[in-house]
Amino acid sequence: MPRKADARLESRILDAAYRLWSKRGEQALTMRAVARASHTTTPTLYERIPNKGDLISLLRRRARRNLFSAIRPSRTPSQVCQRVLDFFTAYPNDFRLISEDWAIAFARKEHMPSFEFLQRRLAAQLGGNPDQHTPLALALVALLHGTATLLHSVDTHKRISRDFRLACIAACEALIHAAAGKRRPINTRSGRTRMATR
């Protein structure tokens, strides 16, 4: 009788690849090493995932899900920013996976759960619909990305790391506060109040 296909094999492959990536980054991610770590053969791995690029795309999807899970408890845009920075600091290899093609994904208008969540939190705090807050959300992403890059680029002293983090979050809060200040209530002829920009 032919051997029964392993229904959990793909999940096992991704778990093994993710562990390798998390420990040593892309250099550790050879198809042979992934096959060995997932207790399968290299030909079987290639049947499921044709090449390393596809494997990295699957890992990137997983990293994005992990980031989204980390920020979901956030009730305010400021909390989103804090949790994003915490996540990027704690998981440098996930940060690399997510940030490598972020601008391309944004330009292609791909589904980006964490960015869309930030837009929704901005809309909840500032009013309007989420798409109106795209420029502000992009500015916040740029600040968070730049700070995470600085924190990962050198072996930074703990105190300097803390200062960078505090400065980044303060800048994010200042941008959000400034955006709130640009919106003021005005009375319409019907007597209803709506929000307007200055």
C-alpha positions in Angstrom: 0.0 0.0 0.0 1.2 3.5 -0.8 2.2 5.6 2.2 -0.5 8.0 3.5 0.3 11.7 2.8 1.3 13.7 5.9 -1.4 16.3 6.3 0.7 18.3 8.8 3.8 18.3 6.7 3.5 21.8 5.3 2.9 23.2 8.8 5.9 21.3 10.1 8.0 22.7 7.2 7.0 26.2 8.0 7.6 25.8 11.7 11.1 24.4 11.0 11.9 27.2 8.5 10.6 29.8 11.0 12.8 28.5 13.8 15.9 28.5 11.5 15.1 32.0 10.3 14.5 33.3 13.8 17.8 31.9 15.1 20.1 32.8 12.3 18.3 34.7 9.5 18.3 34.0 5.8 21.7 32.4 5.7 20.5 29.5 7.7 17.5 29.0 5.4 18.7 26.5 2.9 16.2 24.0 1.5 18.3 21.1 2.7 18.5 22.5 6.3 14.7 23.1 6.3 14.0 19.5 5.0 16.3 18.1 7.7 14.8 20.3 10.5 11.2 19.3 9.4 12.1 15.6 9.3 11.4 15.2 5.6 13.5 14.8 2.4 14.6 17.7 0.2 12.7 16.3 -2.8 9.5 16.2 -0.7 10.1 19.8 0.4 10.5 20.9 -3.2 7.1 19.1 -4.0 5.4 21.3 -1.4 7.4 24.6 -1.8 9.2 25.0 -5.2 11.9 27.4 -4.2 13.4 29.5 -1.4 11.6 32.6 -2.6 8.2 30.9 -2.1 9.4 29.7 1.3 10.4 33.3 2.4 7.0 34.6 1.1 5.2 32.1 3.4 7.4 33.1 6.3 6.7 36.7 5.6 3.0 36.0 5.8 3.5 34.3 9.1 5.5 37.3 10.4 2.8 39.7 9.4 0.2 37.5 11.3 2.4 37.5 14.3 2.7 41.3 14.2 -1.1 41.7 13.9 -1.6 39.3 16.8 0.8 41.5 18.9 -1.0 44.8 18.2 -4.6 43.6 18.2 -5.2 44.4 21.9 -4.3 48.1 21.3 -7.2 50.4 21.9 -5.5 53.6 20.7 -3.1 54.5 17.8 -0.4 55.3 20.4 -0.7 51.8 21.9 -0.4 50.3 18.4 2.8 52.2 17.9 4.2 51.1 21.2 3.4 47.4 20.5 4.8 47.6 16.9 8.1 48.9 18.3 8.1 46.3 21.1 7.5 43.6 18.5 10.1 44.8 16.1 12.7 45.1 18.9 11.9 41.6 20.3 11.8 39.9 16.8 14.5 41.4 14.6 14.2 38.6 12.0 10.4 39.2 11.7 11.1 42.9 11.4 13.4 42.1 8.4 10.8 39.8 6.8 8.0 42.4 7.2 10.0 45.5 6.2 11.9 44.1 3.2 8.9 44.3 0.8 6.5 46.5 2.8 6.7 49.4 0.4 6.1 47.1 -2.6 3.1 45.5 -0.9 1.7 48.9 -0.1 2.1 50.1 -3.7 0.4 47.0 -4.9 -2.5 47.7 -2.5 -2.1 44.3 -1.0 -4.1 43.4 2.1 -2.1 44.7 5.1 -3.9 43.8 8.3 -1.6 45.7 10.7 -1.5 48.9 8.7 -5.3 48.8 8.2 -5.8 48.2 11.9 -3.7 51.3 12.6 -5.8 53.3 10.2 -9.0 52.1 12.0 -7.6 53.1 15.4 -6.7 56.5 14.0 -10.2 56.9 12.7 -11.7 55.8 16.0 -9.7 58.5 17.8 -9.7 61.3 15.3 -12.9 60.8 13.4 -13.5 60.3 9.7 -12.9 57.1 7.8 -9.7 55.0 8.0 -8.5 55.8 4.4 -8.5 59.6 5.3 -5.7 58.8 7.8 -3.3 57.1 5.3 -0.7 59.9 5.2 -0.6 60.0 9.1 -0.4 56.2 9.2 2.5 56.2 6.7 4.3 58.9 8.8 4.0 56.7 11.9 5.2 53.6 10.0 8.2 55.6 8.8 9.1 56.6 12.4 8.7 53.1 13.7 10.7 51.5 10.9 13.5 54.1 11.2 13.7 53.6 14.9 13.7 49.8 14.7 16.4 50.0 12.0 18.6 52.1 14.3 18.0 49.7 17.2 19.0 46.7 15.1 21.9 48.4 13.1 24.4 48.4 15.9 25.0 46.9 19.3 23.3 49.8 21.1 23.7 50.5 24.8 20.5 49.8 26.8 20.1 53.4 27.9 20.5 54.7 24.3 18.0 52.1 23.1 15.5 53.3 25.7 16.1 56.9 24.7 15.5 56.0 21.0 12.3 54.2 21.9 11.0 56.9 24.1 11.8 59.6 21.4 10.0 57.5 18.8 6.8 57.0 20.8 6.8 60.7 21.8 7.1 61.7 18.1 4.3 59.3 17.2 2.1 60.8 19.9 3.0 64.3 18.8 1.9 63.5 15.2 -1.4 62.0 16.4 -2.0 65.0 18.7 -1.2 67.5 15.9 -3.7 65.6 13.6 -6.4 65.9 16.3 -5.7 69.6 16.6 -6.3 70.1 12.9 -9.9 68.9 13.3 -12.4 71.2 14.9 -16.2 71.0 15.2 -18.3 73.5 13.1 -22.0 74.0 13.0 -23.9 73.4 9.8 -27.1 75.2 8.8 -29.1 72.2 10.0 -27.7 72.7 13.4 -25.7 69.4 13.3 -22.1 69.4 14.2 -19.5 67.9 11.9 -15.7 67.8 11.9 -13.7 70.1 9.5 -10.0 70.6 8.9 -8.5 74.0 9.3 
